[in-house]
Amino acid sequence: MSSSTPTIPVPMNPDHVIDKQREEQPRLLGFWVFLMSDALIFALLFAVYATMIHATDGGPTGKQLFNLKASLIETLLLLVSSFTFGMASLNVMYRPQRLRLLVGWLGVTLALGLAFLAMELNDFRLLIAQGASAQRSGFLSAFYALVSTHGLHVTAGCVWLLLMLVQLKVFGLDARVRLRLKCLALFWHFLDVIWVAIYGIVYLQGLI
């Protein structure tokens, strides 16, 4: 008569997890410093826009130019993308073995980011067609500087997302990829917060 010994799963060593978190902390702190410096750039652009909002030189104002419906859709696209990235982050934390689900959430986030960029470029095209280019007035120069800087950041975020999808396919969800995804999540949510501020200060206030 033979007996088999059941296999008992070995729990993850909590000290190992703590060591990994300690290794990540300096890098995450450094990325937070980068985001704060980026926030200063946007603060300066907001300040310039606030001082130039009435410098239209007889040209069109925000009330005459801005499309509230289009900017609202753009806002919803970024807010939903923040939700999908949040789901991806939860996947990394609690279901790291479900790599296909993680790739799916990141892919949806990328698609939403690209849709936002497409709408923003179309907005710029329509404004320029109406003669509202950046050279028309100080108000429009400040507007394009602020909104296009955010758009360039979203473009960088989309490129970063694409690179992370490639790294997930090549390396899987190892420690390096996990840390990069955490940094990218911070960057993406930061851009969403900046856009909400742009929507309120530029678009909504411009219609008053």
C-alpha positions in Angstrom: 0.0 0.0 0.0 1.5 3.3 -1.1 0.7 6.7 0.3 1.2 10.0 -1.4 2.3 13.1 0.4 0.2 16.2 -0.5 2.0 19.1 -1.9 1.8 22.1 0.3 2.1 25.5 -1.5 5.0 27.6 -0.2 3.8 31.1 0.8 5.6 34.1 -0.6 8.3 35.4 1.7 7.0 38.7 3.1 10.6 39.9 3.6 11.2 39.4 -0.1 8.2 41.5 -0.9 9.4 44.3 1.5 12.8 44.2 -0.1 11.3 44.6 -3.6 9.2 47.6 -2.4 12.3 49.2 -0.8 14.2 48.8 -4.1 11.3 50.5 -6.0 10.9 53.4 -3.6 13.9 55.6 -4.7 13.0 55.2 -8.3 9.3 56.0 -7.7 10.4 59.0 -5.6 12.6 60.2 -8.5 9.6 59.9 -10.8 7.5 61.9 -8.4 10.1 64.6 -8.5 9.9 64.6 -12.3 6.1 64.9 -12.2 6.4 67.9 -9.8 8.8 69.6 -12.2 6.4 68.9 -15.0 3.5 70.3 -12.9 5.6 73.6 -12.5 5.7 73.8 -16.3 2.0 73.5 -16.6 1.5 76.0 -13.8 3.5 78.5 -15.7 1.5 77.8 -18.9 -1.8 78.3 -16.9 -0.5 81.6 -15.5 0.5 82.8 -19.0 -3.0 81.8 -20.3 -4.7 83.6 -17.5 -2.8 86.9 -18.2 -3.4 86.6 -22.0 -7.1 85.5 -21.9 -8.3 89.0 -22.9 -5.4 89.8 -25.3 -7.4 89.0 -28.4 -6.3 92.1 -30.5 -9.8 92.3 -31.9 -9.7 88.7 -33.0 -12.0 85.8 -32.0 -12.5 84.9 -28.3 -12.9 81.6 -26.7 -16.6 82.0 -26.6 -16.7 82.3 -30.4 -14.3 79.5 -31.0 -14.5 76.7 -28.5 -16.6 73.6 -29.1 -17.9 72.5 -25.7 -19.3 69.3 -27.0 -16.0 68.2 -28.6 -14.0 69.1 -25.5 -16.4 67.3 -23.3 -16.0 64.1 -25.3 -12.2 64.5 -25.1 -12.5 64.9 -21.3 -14.6 61.7 -21.1 -12.1 59.8 -23.3 -9.3 60.7 -20.9 -11.4 59.9 -17.8 -12.4 56.5 -19.1 -8.7 55.9 -20.0 -7.8 56.7 -16.4 -10.3 54.1 -15.3 -9.0 51.4 -17.7 -5.4 52.1 -16.6 -6.6 51.8 -13.0 -8.0 48.4 -13.9 -4.6 47.5 -15.5 -2.9 48.5 -12.3 -5.2 46.3 -10.2 -4.4 43.5 -12.6 -0.7 44.0 -11.9 -1.2 44.0 -8.2 -3.7 41.2 -7.7 -3.8 39.1 -10.9 -0.3 39.2 -12.4 -0.7 35.8 -13.9 -3.5 37.0 -16.1 -1.2 38.7 -18.6 -3.7 38.7 -21.5 -6.2 40.7 -19.4 -3.5 43.2 -18.5 -2.6 43.6 -22.1 -6.3 44.1 -22.9 -6.7 46.9 -20.4 -3.5 48.6 -21.6 -4.6 48.2 -25.2 -8.0 49.9 -24.5 -6.2 52.7 -22.7 -3.9 53.2 -25.7 -6.9 53.3 -28.1 -8.6 55.9 -25.9 -5.5 58.1 -25.8 -5.1 57.9 -29.6 -8.8 58.8 -30.0 -8.3 61.9 -27.7 -5.3 63.0 -29.8 -7.2 62.5 -33.1 -10.0 64.7 -31.8 -7.6 67.4 -30.5 -5.8 67.5 -33.9 -9.2 67.9 -35.6 -10.0 70.8 -33.2 -6.8 72.5 -34.1 -7.5 72.0 -37.8 -11.0 73.6 -37.5 -9.7 76.5 -35.5 -6.9 77.3 -38.0 -9.5 77.0 -40.8 -11.4 79.8 -39.1 -8.3 82.0 -39.0 -7.6 81.3 -35.4 -4.0 80.3 -35.6 -1.4 80.8 -32.8 -0.1 84.0 -34.6 -3.5 85.7 -34.5 -3.3 87.0 -31.0 -1.6 86.6 -27.6 -4.7 84.8 -26.3 -4.5 82.1 -29.1 -0.7 81.8 -28.6 -1.2 81.0 -24.9 -4.1 78.6 -25.7 -2.1 76.6 -28.3 1.0 76.6 -26.0 -1.0 75.1 -23.1 -3.2 72.6 -24.9 -0.5 71.4 -27.4 2.0 70.9 -24.5 -0.6 68.6 -22.9 -1.1 66.9 -26.2 2.6 66.3 -26.6 2.6 64.7 -23.2 -0.3 62.4 -24.1 1.6 61.5 -27.3 4.6 60.5 -25.2 2.3 58.5 -22.9 0.9 56.6 -25.9 4.4 55.8 -27.2 5.3 54.7 -23.7 2.2 52.5 -23.6 3.1 50.9 -26.9 6.6 50.2 -25.7 5.2 48.6 -22.5 3.0 46.3 -24.6 6.1 45.2 -26.5 8.0 44.7 -23.3 5.2 42.6 -21.8 5.3 40.3 -24.8 9.1 40.0 -24.7 9.9 40.0 -20.9 6.6 39.2 -19.3 5.6 41.0 -16.1 9.0 40.9 -14.4 10.2 43.4 -11.8 11.5 45.9 -14.3 8.3 46.0 -16.4 6.2 46.2 -13.2 8.1 49.3 -12.0 7.8 50.9 -15.4 4.1 50.3 -15.5 3.8 51.9 -12.1 5.6 55.0 -13.3 3.5 55.1 -16.5 0.3 54.9 -14.4 1.4 57.9 -12.4 2.2 59.8 -15.6 -1.1 58.9 -17.2 -3.2 59.9 -14.2 -1.2 63.1 -13.9 -2.1 64.0 -17.5 -5.8 63.3 -16.8 -5.7 65.7 -13.9 -4.1 68.4 -16.0 -6.7 68.0 -18.7 -9.5 68.4 -16.2 -7.9 71.7 -15.2 -7.6 72.7 -18.8 -11.3 71.8 -19.5 -12.4 73.9 -16.5 -10.1 76.9 -16.9 -9.9 77.1 -20.7 -13.0 75.7 -22.2 -15.7 76.2 -19.6 -14.4 79.6 -18.5 -13.9 80.6 -22.1 -17.6 80.2 -22.7 -18.6 82.7 -20.0 
